[in-house]
Amino acid sequence: MTTSVDTWYHKAMVRTGERPVLTPEAREGALFPEREIPHLRHPLVQRLPASCRRELVARYLYQYLLYTTHLEVEVVNRAIEHILRGLPGLTLPPELRLEALSIYCDEGYHSLASLDVVQQFVKTTGITPAPYDFAPTLRRLDGTGHQLLPEDPVLAQLLQVIVFETVVTSILNEVPKDPSVCAVVRQVVQEHARDEGRHHAFFAAFFGQLWDSLLAEKRERVALCLPRLAHACLRWDTTPIAWSLEVAGLPGDDISQVLEDCYGDQAAIPVIRNATRHLTRLCESLGVLDVPGGREAFTELGLV
């Protein structure tokens, strides 16, 4: 595996970027592209006053940034710590550990920048975030791993990050190029996207080494686990969304309908399949789908 640490000192956003500052010019425009907020398109939500709609957009932006804040520190960097300590049966060259540590620094910076932007928006707009708790998301992720790899929680946590770091979302791809979105949001998303390209390459190569180190029985378990982890990783937490809709004045029955229509299984499957297309191609290239039950597991959950 090649290393990019030499270029990291000159290209990583934590080394070269500027603090995203919410100046009057930087906050002109939409707080977030409405096309990326599924519930805003729902007829029940479209009946709400324009003032409520702006608050819904702000709170979705907050949720996205707070999710990033916690994900990078509690999930991604947790897995990188395992790589730095070393993994049984897998010999990692010193250069790989060094590159992993550079990603650890990147993720800490993205966490900092995301929380910084949230706090600046709250002070400027007066719109408070929905109550946010990452613990249920983390329990869902770890619970999925415990179900399918109960004897190997470290491997399950590594697979979580391989999923997260190989997905491609429309937010990272499209928001930085959208001139209708305020500059500070485009900046923080663009910085994240630039670093994530390098992270994607690292974790794709790392998964190849990890897969090669696994015995046949463990490979079968991993092949069954990956599509379920993809669903656990990519299902959006609807608790803050429900709170935001309630504050906006939507009745409880309408909130339940909006959440089911916009974030239920039927809505989630195509979104997850599209986001994990690179992960699926990676798994196909490594032979993950060729182990007994592998292709069936990916097909059952809509990844292929």
Order of alpha helices (4+ residues) and beta strands (2+ residues): alpha-alpha-alpha-alpha-alpha-alpha-alpha-alpha-alpha-alpha-alpha-alpha-alpha-alpha-alpha-alpha
